[in-house]
């Protein structure tokens, strides 16, 4: 079934109207992909964004978007694989990739230029079923220890915003990376992307995921800072177009993921 979906996607991309967005200017092409191919960082640490198929192939909304962008640019696409958002940020900062699918974060903005978001997902907490912590606001108290994935969007956000609780960082930064640390060290809470936390909780009745969210994580296309205005403008227009024409929503459905398509212009 996954192979059939992947094949159907390739047919969809091939049939996608070329006139949906103006052709890129020579400057935009050079700025987006100076090597002549589009090197796209794919983060498998967030299962909402990317999944591995039965033969290890990259599936999901971000490979779909990378291939669709490559078609519009008329360039071959190289999917560069990572297991954590922090590694994607490092690759963008060093210009070893041309684009990356990554959350918008002020800490990253000095080295990464962001498109508008194409997707919004929630950052929330998982706690023990009998934990006295009921709402997300209950977590920021002295003595509370929260597991997070290193350099993830929610790690960066909570580092800025928590005043009293202590963060305990896992070695990697995937959407559910804090779960192992939460369990092994018997911490008070695990912070992460809602979907992987809920998948874990479904099979572990001793924990529960909070209904509220401490953060809306805005997923965008990032590109190395300073490459030029034409390329950035083209990427921004691409994201707005794929939101408006239903491509983002369709890609979510194909990958059986539930998330909110970002509103236009934001």
C-alpha positions in Angstrom: 0.0 0.0 0.0 2.8 2.4 0.8 4.4 1.7 -2.5 1.1 2.4 -4.3 0.8 5.7 -2.4 4.3 6.7 -3.4 3.6 5.8 -7.0 0.4 7.8 -6.9 2.2 10.8 -5.5 4.8 10.7 -8.4 1.9 10.7 -10.9 0.4 13.6 -9.0 3.6 15.7 -9.1 4.0 14.9 -12.8 0.5 16.1 -13.5 0.8 19.2 -11.3 0.2 22.4 -13.4 3.5 24.1 -14.1 1.7 27.4 -14.2 0.6 27.3 -10.6 3.6 29.4 -9.8 5.8 31.5 -12.1 9.0 29.8 -13.3 12.0 30.7 -11.1 14.3 33.4 -12.3 18.0 32.5 -13.0 18.9 34.3 -9.7 16.3 32.4 -7.7 17.6 29.1 -9.1 21.2 29.9 -8.3 20.3 31.1 -4.8 18.2 28.1 -3.9 20.4 25.4 -5.3 23.9 26.7 -6.2 25.2 23.1 -7.0 22.5 22.5 -9.7 20.5 20.0 -7.6 18.1 20.6 -4.7 19.6 19.1 -1.5 16.7 18.7 0.9 17.1 17.8 4.6 14.5 15.3 5.8 14.0 14.8 9.5 12.9 11.3 10.4 12.8 12.2 14.1 9.4 13.8 13.6 7.0 11.1 12.3 4.4 13.7 11.3 6.8 15.1 8.7 8.5 12.0 7.4 8.3 8.2 7.6 10.5 5.3 6.3 8.9 2.9 3.9 9.3 -0.8 3.9 12.5 -0.5 1.9 13.8 2.5 3.8 12.4 5.0 1.3 11.5 8.4 2.4 7.7 8.9 2.6 5.5 11.7 4.0 4.7 15.3 3.6 8.3 16.6 3.6 9.7 14.3 0.9 6.5 15.1 -1.1 7.1 18.8 -0.8 10.8 18.5 -1.6 10.0 16.5 -4.8 7.3 19.0 -5.8 9.7 21.9 -5.3 12.3 20.2 -7.4 9.8 19.7 -10.2 8.9 23.4 -10.2 12.6 24.4 -10.2 13.4 21.8 -12.9 16.1 20.3 -10.7 17.0 16.8 -9.5 16.3 16.3 -5.8 18.7 14.7 -3.2 17.0 13.8 0.0 19.5 14.1 2.8 18.4 12.1 5.9 18.6 13.2 9.5 17.1 11.8 12.7 16.7 15.1 14.6 15.7 18.7 13.9 18.9 20.0 15.5 21.0 18.2 12.9 18.8 19.7 10.1 19.5 23.2 11.6 23.2 22.5 11.7 23.2 21.4 8.1 21.3 24.5 7.0 23.7 26.7 9.0 26.7 25.2 7.3 25.0 25.2 3.8 25.6 21.5 3.3 21.9 21.3 2.3 19.8 23.8 0.4 16.5 23.5 2.1 15.3 21.8 5.3 11.9 21.2 6.8 12.2 22.7 10.3 10.3 24.6 12.9 10.5 28.4 13.0 12.5 29.4 16.0 14.1 32.8 16.9 17.3 31.1 18.1 17.8 29.7 14.6 16.9 32.9 12.7 20.5 34.3 12.6 21.6 31.4 10.4 18.4 30.2 8.7 15.9 32.1 6.6 12.3 30.7 7.0 9.4 30.5 4.7 5.9 31.0 6.1 4.7 27.9 7.9 3.0 25.2 5.9 2.0 23.1 8.9 1.2 23.7 12.6 1.7 20.9 15.2 1.4 21.0 19.0 4.0 20.7 21.6 2.6 19.2 24.8 3.5 17.1 27.9 3.1 13.4 28.8 3.0 12.5 32.5 2.2 9.5 34.6 -1.5 8.6 34.7 -1.7 9.4 38.4 0.5 12.6 38.2 -0.8 15.6 40.1 0.1 17.7 37.0 -3.2 18.2 35.2 -2.7 21.1 32.8 0.3 22.5 30.9 0.6 25.4 33.3 1.0 23.1 36.2 4.4 21.9 34.9 6.5 25.1 35.5 7.0 24.6 39.2 10.2 24.2 41.3 11.4 20.6 41.5 9.6 19.5 38.4 11.9 17.8 35.8 10.9 17.7 32.2 12.5 15.4 29.5 13.1 17.0 26.1 14.9 16.2 22.9 18.2 18.1 22.5 17.9 21.3 20.3 14.3 20.4 19.2 11.9 23.3 18.7 10.2 22.6 22.0 13.6 22.4 23.8 14.4 25.9 22.5 11.0 27.2 23.3 10.9 25.8 26.9 14.5 27.0 27.5 13.2 30.5 26.9 9.9 30.2 28.7 10.1 27.9 31.7 11.0 29.8 34.9 11.0 27.1 37.5 11.0 23.6 36.1 14.2 21.9 35.0 14.8 20.5 31.5 16.6 17.1 31.2 17.8 16.7 27.6 17.9 13.5 25.6 20.9 13.0 23.3 18.7 13.4 20.1 15.9 15.7 19.3 13.1 13.8 17.6 9.4 14.5 18.3 9.3 11.8 21.0 12.9 11.8 21.9 12.3 12.7 25.6 10.2 9.6 26.2 13.1 7.2 26.9 14.7 9.7 29.3 11.3 10.3 31.0 10.8 6.6 31.5 14.4 5.7 32.5 14.9 8.5 34.9 11.3 8.5 36.2 10.9 12.2 35.5 7.8 14.3 36.1 7.0 15.0 32.4 8.1 14.4 28.8 7.8 17.3 26.4 7.3 16.6 22.7 5.2 16.7 19.6 1.7 15.6 20.4 1.4 12.8 17.9 4.3 10.6 18.9 3.4 11.1 22.6 -0.1 9.9 21.9 1.1 6.9 20.0 3.3 5.9 23.0 0.5 6.5 25.5 -1.9 4.4 23.5 0.2 1.3 24.3 1.2 2.4 27.8 -1.8 3.0 30.0 0.4 4.1 32.9 0.9 7.5 31.2 -1.4 10.2 29.7 -0.9 13.1 27.4 -2.2 16.5 28.4 -5.1 17.9 26.4 -3.6 21.4 26.2 -0.5 22.6 24.4 2.4 24.7 25.6 3.4 25.7 22.1 2.2 25.8 18.5 5.2 24.5 16.5 5.2 26.2 13.1 6.8 23.9 10.5 8.4 25.8 7.6 11.0 25.5 4.8 14.4 26.8 5.9 17.3 27.8 3.7 20.8 29.1 4.6 20.8 32.7 5.5 22.3 35.2 3.1 21.8 33.3 -0.2 19.7 36.1 -1.7 16.3 37.7 -1.8 15.1 36.1 -5.1 15.4 32.5 -3.8 13.8 33.3 -0.5 10.9 35.0 -2.2 10.4 32.0 -4.5 10.3 29.6 -1.5 7.8 31.8 0.3 5.5 31.9 -2.7 5.9 28.1 -3.1 4.7 27.5 0.4 1.7 29.8 0.1 0.7 28.1 -3.2 0.9 24.5 -1.8 -1.2 25.5 1.1 -3.8 27.2 -1.0 -4.1 24.6 -3.7 -4.6 21.7 -1.3 -1.2 20.0 -1.8 -0.3 20.2 1.9 -3.6 18.8 3.0 -3.4 16.0 0.5 0.1 15.1 1.5 -1.0 14.7 5.1 -3.8 12.4 4.0 -1.5 10.3 1.9 0.8 9.8 4.9 -2.0 9.1 7.4 -1.0 12.0 9.6 -3.2 14.4 11.4 -2.0 18.1 11.7 -3.3 21.6 10.9 -2.4 23.2 7.6 -1.1 26.7 8.5 -3.3 29.6 7.6 -2.3 31.8 4.6 0.3 34.5 5.0 1.4 33.4 8.5 
